[in-house]
Amino acid sequence: MKRLVTARLRSLAAAVAAHGAGAADGSPGSVHDLRVACRRLDAMLRLWGGGAGGRGARRAARELRRAAGPAREAEVLRGFLTRRAAGMARVPAATRRTWLQSLTASAGPLVLPAGAVDQVARSVETAATRMASRGVRVARARRRARRWRRDALAELSRGLEDGAAAALHRARLALKYWRYAEESLSRAKHGKDDRSRLRAGRIRAWQHALGALNDLSSLAGFLAKRGAAGRALVPAIEKRRLAGLERLRRRHAALAKH
């Protein structure tokens, strides 16, 4: 099992390096992929440990993820504008171009924190070497996964009840870590843990649904700063977000009855 865990850690460190290079070159999709790889690595190290090396890798991954955050949000907003989604079709082409130009500062090559990618690689290697010599604590990982499950379900209930973007975002993050834990535990058993795979699939569906609401919140916030033309679109977008939220509330209530 420790070979599977250490191999996965090294694979994620390599993914961080590859997507970091792609983001620095402006390759499409690399910013999103870099953030995903960093969060997966963080979850793996929180789940399995890794000592000082694990903590160092997590810090560096967090720096990279945060540095890529504004660029990722700009990507999402550009997607709405270029696809003319969520009411953007009603916006004159010249206005859309102006709004797109306001996002250009976050477009193109991404400037990453100096040395962060190399720090991830070095620290992951230190953590993997430690695990190879000491083994991995499967029982502890399973306890942590169960705790993340409890936390995620509680955050989901609170987020749906609250309905605000911040509360729903916290629920989405908690679901991500639970999902990554389930996927990691499944891989650690050579992919034979069908229950973990099934749970991960269900969690992913909730995560994506919450992500769609989060994107609408980001769009509304962006448009609110775009003058009268932008502010005029905000009520319809918020109405759409609230309709999606209500569907999730009904879905959650139905699941709670079973």
C-alpha positions in Angstrom: 0.0 0.0 0.0 2.8 2.5 0.8 4.1 2.1 -2.7 0.8 3.1 -4.1 0.5 6.1 -1.8 4.1 7.3 -2.5 3.7 6.8 -6.2 0.5 8.9 -6.2 2.3 11.7 -4.2 5.1 11.7 -6.7 2.6 11.7 -9.6 0.8 14.7 -8.2 4.1 16.6 -7.7 4.9 15.9 -11.3 1.4 17.2 -12.3 2.0 20.4 -10.3 5.3 20.9 -12.2 3.7 20.2 -15.6 0.6 22.3 -15.1 2.7 25.1 -13.5 4.9 25.2 -16.6 1.8 25.2 -18.8 0.2 28.1 -16.7 3.4 30.1 -17.0 3.3 29.6 -20.8 -0.3 30.5 -21.0 -1.5 27.0 -22.1 -5.3 26.7 -22.1 -6.7 24.9 -19.1 -3.4 24.8 -17.2 -4.5 27.3 -14.6 -7.5 25.1 -13.6 -5.4 21.9 -13.8 -2.7 23.4 -11.6 -5.2 24.4 -8.9 -6.8 20.9 -9.0 -3.4 19.2 -8.7 -2.4 21.4 -5.8 -5.6 20.8 -3.9 -5.4 17.0 -4.6 -1.8 17.0 -3.3 -2.8 19.0 -0.2 -5.6 16.5 0.5 -3.3 13.5 0.0 -0.8 14.9 2.5 -3.4 15.8 5.0 -4.9 12.3 4.7 -1.6 10.3 4.8 0.7 12.6 6.7 4.3 13.0 5.6 5.9 14.9 8.5 7.8 18.1 7.8 8.1 17.3 4.1 4.4 17.0 3.9 3.8 20.3 5.6 6.4 22.0 3.3 4.7 20.7 0.2 1.3 21.7 1.4 2.5 25.3 2.1 4.1 25.6 -1.4 1.0 24.1 -3.0 -1.2 26.5 -1.2 0.9 29.4 -2.5 0.6 28.2 -6.0 -3.2 27.6 -5.7 -3.8 31.1 -4.3 -1.6 32.7 -7.0 -3.6 31.1 -9.7 -7.0 32.0 -8.1 -7.6 35.4 -9.8 -6.6 33.9 -13.2 -9.0 31.0 -12.8 -11.9 33.4 -11.8 -11.1 35.5 -14.9 -11.3 32.3 -17.0 -14.7 31.5 -15.7 -15.9 35.0 -16.4 -14.5 35.1 -19.9 -16.3 31.8 -20.5 -19.7 33.4 -19.6 -19.0 36.4 -21.8 -17.7 34.5 -24.9 -20.4 31.8 -24.7 -23.0 34.5 -24.1 -24.4 32.5 -21.3 -26.5 33.6 -18.3 -28.1 36.5 -20.2 -24.9 37.7 -21.9 -26.6 37.3 -25.3 -28.6 40.4 -24.5 -25.5 42.5 -24.0 -24.3 44.4 -27.1 -21.2 43.0 -28.7 -19.2 46.2 -28.1 -20.1 46.1 -24.4 -19.1 42.5 -24.1 -15.7 43.3 -25.7 -15.1 46.1 -23.2 -15.9 43.7 -20.4 -13.6 41.1 -21.8 -10.8 43.6 -22.1 -11.2 44.4 -18.4 -10.2 40.8 -17.7 -7.1 40.8 -19.9 -4.8 41.6 -16.9 -5.5 38.1 -15.6 -5.1 36.4 -19.0 -2.0 34.9 -20.6 1.0 33.6 -18.8 0.7 33.3 -15.0 3.4 34.6 -12.7 4.0 31.9 -10.0 5.6 32.3 -6.6 9.4 32.0 -7.0 10.6 28.5 -6.2 7.2 27.2 -5.1 7.1 24.4 -7.8 10.6 23.2 -6.9 9.6 23.3 -3.2 6.7 21.1 -3.9 8.9 18.6 -5.7 11.6 18.6 -2.9 9.1 18.4 0.0 7.0 15.6 -1.7 10.2 13.6 -2.2 11.1 14.0 1.5 7.6 13.0 2.5 7.5 10.0 0.1 10.9 8.8 1.4 9.7 9.0 5.0 6.6 7.0 4.1 8.7 4.4 2.3 10.8 3.8 5.3 8.1 4.1 8.0 5.0 2.8 6.1 1.6 4.5 6.0 -1.1 4.5 8.7 -4.2 3.2 7.0 -6.4 3.2 10.1 -5.6 6.9 10.7 -6.3 7.8 7.1 -9.7 6.1 7.3 -10.5 7.9 10.5 -9.6 11.2 8.9 -11.7 10.4 5.8 -14.7 9.7 8.1 -14.1 13.0 9.9 -14.0 14.8 6.6 -17.2 13.1 5.6 -18.9 14.3 8.8 -17.5 17.8 8.3 -18.6 17.9 4.6 -22.1 16.8 5.3 -22.5 19.3 8.1 -21.1 22.1 5.9 -23.4 21.1 3.1 -26.4 21.3 5.4 -25.3 24.7 6.8 -24.5 26.0 3.3 -27.9 25.1 1.8 -29.7 26.5 4.8 -27.7 29.7 4.7 -27.7 30.1 0.9 -25.0 32.8 0.8 -22.1 32.4 -1.6 -19.5 32.1 1.2 -21.3 29.3 3.0 -21.9 27.4 -0.2 -18.2 27.8 -1.1 -17.2 26.3 2.3 -19.5 23.4 1.7 -18.0 22.8 -1.8 -14.4 22.8 -0.5 -15.3 20.4 2.3 -16.9 18.1 -0.3 -13.8 18.2 -2.4 -11.6 17.0 0.4 -14.0 14.2 1.3 -14.1 13.2 -2.4 -10.3 13.2 -2.7 -10.0 11.1 0.4 -12.4 8.5 -1.0 -10.6 8.4 -4.3 -7.2 8.1 -2.5 -8.4 5.2 -0.3 -9.9 3.5 -3.3 -6.6 3.7 -5.2 -4.7 2.5 -2.1 -6.7 -0.7 -2.4 -5.7 -1.1 -6.1 -9.0 0.5 -7.2 -11.0 -2.3 -5.6 -13.0 -0.2 -3.1 -16.3 0.0 -5.0 -18.0 1.9 -2.1 -15.4 4.6 -2.1 -15.6 5.0 -5.9 -19.4 5.2 -5.7 -19.3 7.8 -2.9 -16.7 9.8 -4.9 -19.0 9.9 -7.9 -22.0 11.1 -5.8 -19.8 13.8 -4.1 -18.6 15.0 -7.4 -22.2 15.6 -8.6 -22.8 17.8 -5.5 -19.5 19.6 -5.9 -20.3 20.4 -9.6 -23.7 21.7 -8.7 -22.3 24.0 -6.0 -19.6 25.1 -8.4 -22.3 26.3 -10.9 -23.9 28.4 -8.2 -20.4 29.8 -7.2 -19.8 30.7 -10.8 -23.1 32.6 -11.0 -22.1 34.5 -7.8 -18.8 35.4 -9.3 -20.5 36.7 -12.5 -23.0 38.8 -10.5 -20.1 40.3 -8.5 -18.2 41.1 -11.7 -21.3 42.7 -13.4 -22.1 44.8 -10.3 -18.9 46.7 -11.0 -19.5 47.2 -14.7 -21.8 50.2 -14.5 -25.5 50.4 -15.3 -25.4 47.9 -18.1 -23.8 45.3 -15.8 -25.9 46.0 -12.8 -29.1 45.6 -14.8 -28.2 41.9 -15.3 -27.5 41.1 -11.7 -31.2 40.5 -10.6 -31.8 37.9 -13.3 -28.5 36.1 -12.5 -29.3 36.1 -8.8 -32.8 34.8 -9.6 -31.2 32.0 -11.6 -28.7 31.2 -8.7 -31.6 31.1 -6.2 -33.6 28.8 -8.4 -30.6 26.4 -8.6 -30.1 26.7 -4.8 -33.8 25.8 -4.2 -33.4 22.7 -6.4 -30.4 21.6 -4.4 -32.4 22.2 -1.2 -35.2 19.9 -2.4 -32.7 17.3 -3.5 -31.0 17.4 -0.1 -34.3 17.2 1.8 -35.3 14.2 -0.3 -32.1 12.4 0.5 -32.4 13.1 4.2 -35.7 11.2 4.2 -34.1 8.0 3.1 
